[in-house]
């Protein structure tokens, strides 16, 4: 799954496991438990999913200017500063 930039502003694939670990590290809190995908769900599993902003860039000229880690850091700071709005 491509969820954003990893630092050079070109989107690189990142696994959910790595994204979760990164977010917990940035937040300095939280926990996750990784479990195996249930065998009965394999029939409906879509497999790897890669999203891209290429069409948006081609249409609007927009390109990312913030790395994934910086964006997550900013998002965590924002929600912490405005937590009362989200309770």
N, C-alpha and C positions, 0 to 999 in steps of 0.2 A: 504494500500500500504506500503510495506517495502522499505524504501529508504536508509537506512543506520543504523549505530549504534546510540544508544541514550546515550552512555557513558560507558557501560560495554563491548562494542565491540561485543555484540551479537545483531544482528539485531532485532529490535522491530518494530511492525507496527506503522506507523504514518499517520494520516489523512492529506490530502492535506491542509485542513484548518490550522492544527497545524504546518505543514511545512512552509506554507506561513507566519504565524505569527512569527515563529522562525527566518526565514530569514530576515524579516523586522526589527525585534528586533536586530539582529546581525548587519545589515547594518546601523541601526540608521536612516533609511529613507525609504520612500516608503509608499504605501497604497494599500489596497485591499478592494473590495466590494464583499461580499458573496451574491449570489442570488440563489434562488431555481432552481433546475434542471427542465427544461421545460417538462411538461407532455408528449408532443409528442415525446420526445427523450427517454423516459423510455423503449420503445420497443427495442432500440439498445444499451441500457446501459449494460455494461459488469459486473456491480456490483463492489464489492471490488476486488482489484488486489494485490496479494502478490508476490513480487519477492524475490529471495534468492540467495546468493552467494555460497550455499552448493555444487553445482556441480563444480563450479570453485575451491573451496577449496579442494574438493575431487580429482580433476584432477591435480591441480598445487601445492597444499599445501598453497596457499595464504590465509591469514586471515586479516581482517581489523585491523588496529592499531590506527586509528584516529576516534574519536567519530563524530557523525553527526554534532554536534554544532561546534566542532573544525574544521572539514573539511569545513563547510560553512564559518566560520570566516576566514580561510586561503584563500578560494576562493574569498571572497569579497575583502580582502586585496590585493590579486594578481591582480584582474581586476582593482582595483583602481590605483594600481601602474603602470599598463600597459594600461590604458584606451585609450591612443593614438593609440594603435594597433587595437582597436576594433571600431573605429569611421568610 
